[in-house]
């Protein structure tokens, strides 16, 4: 981390755990659908329950808990130093990963699908969309049946679409599922990263769940990673 950086802390609860480190310079930038920095490192921190046996949860719908998940960008030209993990935190084993380029698919409710296939369809119930047939849903599931670790692309939600969860949180939960504002707001967010449960790193998010960070494209361009939103889901 930067020499003068302080370890991320959720006030009243304690320090966050380092979940992942992404070397931007080693990513296939031309193949990504998001504008990541050409160099530098992204550090993902999360309050994982080590210090309170999982009593305090980081939830998108709970604004008071948002400080329990952070993204720190370390520019390539910053002076850095190793920082010891705070007392009481057990560090996860380091597991080097190699990236590969893959196609991702979104769900039929997504605004991009509606714009491509049925721009004039009513915005009401998302299941009224022409491509929401069971055959199409089954084909999507077979195409992308693993959550996995991912940078960019469409998120693989374990439960409800994570974009909807973030949109509900941003709108303070004051909209129903058939409110056009919810679909519009969901379309304003892109996946920055998702991290699956990982046996080799002793990571288990709930019941074999996953962690997700989403961000607005304009914040991504301006490298305002502190504005990324977090949610998590499990089976």
BELSUL-V228508 format. One line per field, one symbol per residue. phi: phi as a letter, one per 30 degrees, with the letter a starting at -180 (. if undefined). burial: + if it has 16 or more other C-alpha atoms within 10 Angstrom, else -. A space follows every 10 residues. Layout:
BEGIN
phi=???
burial=???
END
This chain:
BEGIN
phi=.eecdcdebc eibkdccdca bcdddcdded cdcbcdedbj bccccadcid dbhidcccbe dcedcdddbb bcccddcddb adcddeejcd ddddbdbcdb dbdcbccedd edddddcadc ddddedddde cddddddddd dddbccdica ciiddcddbd edddeddddd diicbcdcde ddddddddbb ddabbddbed chcbcichcb cbbcbdeddd ddhcddcdcc abbbd
burial=++-----+++ --++++++++ ++-+--+--- ---++++--+ +++++++++- +------+++ +---++++++ +++++----- --------+- ---------- -----+++++ +--+------ --+--+--+- +--------+ ------+-++ ++++++++-- ++++++++++ ---------- +++-++++++ ++++++++-- --+-+---++ +++++++--+ ---++--+++ ++++-
END
